[in-house]
Amino acid sequence: MRVISGLAKGRKLQTIEGLSTRPTTDRIKETLFNIIAFDLPEANFLDLFSGSGAIGIEALSRGASKTVFVENNLQCQQIIRENLLHTGLDKLGRVLGLEVLQALTQLSKEETIFDIIFLDPPYAAGLTESTLKEIVRGGLLNKNGYIIVERAAQIPLVPIPGLRVLREKEYRTTVMTFLCLEEENL
């Protein structure tokens, strides 16, 4: 796994061994970042269920002003910190070692608002719906921002009050769904 473009282009990233994480492939990551490239400069980025931090680090490398990484696994938190140091992006990243819903509550209390929120929860854990509801409830998404949900193609995305689908990008077994706030929530 590596940083594809930007300030840290070509830097290799560490990842946790085993099946406890499921890194986004370089091919999918490259396509995703080509789609969002023009929105990244100066963006406030939130990387939920961060794993190795590869998505948030790619966002920083391509010009995001700040990324908050949310990951409750201690080993993954350490890898994110090491990857941030290795890429020289450590001053732009913040690692929250909490469960995602707790982190969203804390960020809401801090009145932090994000331009782009990426979430890639464990596919079978059923965390997508509750996470999206908490993002809307907590007012964490900028009115012009969007959420990107990575999910298995066979797992449908339940409609969430307050959000609407902007677009979907399908890969063989993976779907990226882009969501934004509904008009009445702006």
Secondary structure, 3 states (H helix, E strand, C coil): CECCCCCCCCCECCCCCCCCCCCCCHHHHHHHHHHHHHHCCCCEEEEECCCCCHHHHHHHHCCCCEEEEECCCHHHHHHHHHHHHHHCCHHHEEEECCCHHHHHHHHHHCCCCEEEEEECCCHHHCCHHHHHHHHHHCCCEEEEEEEEEEEECCCCCCCCCCEEEEEEEECCCEEEEEEEECHHHC
